Amino acid sequence: MQMGMHTDTERCVRAVRSKDARFDGWFFTAVLTTRIYCRPSCPVVPPKAENMTFYPSAAACQQAGFRACKRCRPDTSPGSPEWNQRADLTARAMRLIADGVVDRDGVPGLAARLGYSTRQIERLLLAELGAGPLALARAQRAQTARLLIETTPLPMADIAFAAGFSSVRTFNDTVREVFALSPSELRTRVPKGRAAGAPGGALTLRLPFRAPLNPDNLFGHLAATAVPGVEEWRDGAYRRTLRLPYGHGIAALSPRPDHIACRLTLSDLRDLTVAISRCRRLLDLDADPAAIDDQLRTDPLLAPLVDKAPGRRVPRTVDEAEFAVRAVLGQQVSTAAARTHAARLVTAHGEAIDDPEGGLTHLFPSALALAEADPEALAMPRTRRTTFATLVRHLADGSVSLGVESDWSETRARLLALPGFGPWTVDVIAMRALGDPDAFLPTDLGIRRAARELGLPSTPAALTARAAAWRPWRAYAVQYLWATDSHPINFLPV
C-alpha cells in the first residue's frame, strides 16, 4: 500500500469488489449515481466501475456533496495508517486535527503549532486530502455527534456543543447533510435494547481496528508497567486517567475479537473526540498489520515469530511528556522500581481525581508541576536526578516539545543534546511517545538476547545493519523480538 492510494483506480476497484476490510480508511468510494460514499468493505452489491470515484478522506467526500452510507457507516472506519507512519507536515497536521486543535484554536492555532501560515496549511491539505482543515474538523465533529446521539440520552443541544458545533442550527444542518437524516431520526434508528450510556455517566463505544490484532504484548505491556493511582488492570480492562483540554477523564479499554471495547468517563463532554483519539493512539489502532507483517516476514529468522502471533502493535501513550518522564525514571532499573519511582511522583505532585469505580486516584503530574519539585527528594542517583530535572524544565518552558505535531528528527536531536539522554532513551521515546514506526533499540539487552537466540547478529552495529531490511517497521520488529522473553509485558493479564 502506498500514499495516495485513491489515485490508483484499478486497485481501488479491485478492493471494493473483494470487500476487503484491510483497505477501510485508506480510501473512500463515492458512487456517482446514488451520491453516497462507502468504505471499501461495504456489504452492498458494488456499483459499476464507471460509477465509482475515489477520495482520500470522508471530509473530501462530504465536501464533494456525497452522503455517508447508512449500511457500512464509513465515518466510523479505522483512521488512515498514513498519519501514524509519516512524519511530514500533512501527517503532523492530521494528528493535530484528530486531537481537536482546530475545534479549540481554529485554523490559525493549527498553523501556529506547525510553524506555517494558514494559507500554506490549507493549500497542502486540500491538495493531498481533497479537503481543508475546517472540512476535516467538520467531518470529525459529525462523527462525534453521531456517537453521542446513538450512545447517550443527552439532549440534542448538549450534544451539539459537546461535539464542537457553534450552534444547534449548524449541528442540525451538518448531521442532515452528512448522514441524510436528522439528529432525531439517527436516534430512532438505534436498535431497541442497546444500552444508552453506561453506569455513572460513562460512554460506551467500540474502537475499530484492522485485523489481526494481537492483544498480548499490547495490554501486557501497559498492565505490567502501570503506575499505581494512574493506571490499573481490572476485570479484563486496562484503566487509566486522562489529562484533557477541558478537564480530565478515565478510560477503560478491553480487547475483543473484532474491536476494542472502550468506556469513557469525562468531566467535560467536549473532550470526547480528543479522548477517543488518544485511546486509539495509545493502542496503535490505526496501524496496517498486513503491510507491517508482510515486510517483517521477508526476514526468514523473523518470519516464524510473525506467523506465530501476527498483528502485534506498539504500545504507545496518551501523554507524550508523561512517557518521557517515565522513560528517564526507568533508566537502568527494573520495571517494578520504575513503577515505584513514578508512583511517588504521582502521590506527591499529581492532581487528585475521583474514580466512580475506585482504584484510580490521580492524574500524572504535569511538566510544570514536576519542574517545581525538588529533585533532591528523588531516591535515585545524582546523575539521573540531573537528567530528570533538565527534562522537566525543558518540557515546562516549551524548549522541548513532544506533542503529536513534533518533528521526529528535530525532537530526537533536542533530546540527545540533554544530559543523560543516550540512544536507548531517545529511541524508546521516539517509538512509544512520538509514534515513529521505524524507531529501533539495538542496544536494548532484551533485543540483543532475543537476537542471539534467533541467530541474528547481536552486536548493535551488526543488528542495525541487518534491521535495514525491516524498515520502515523496525519498532514492530522490536515488539516481536521482545515477545520471545517470558517477561510479564508479553502476556495478557489473567
Disulfide bonds with the S-S distance in Angstrom:
none
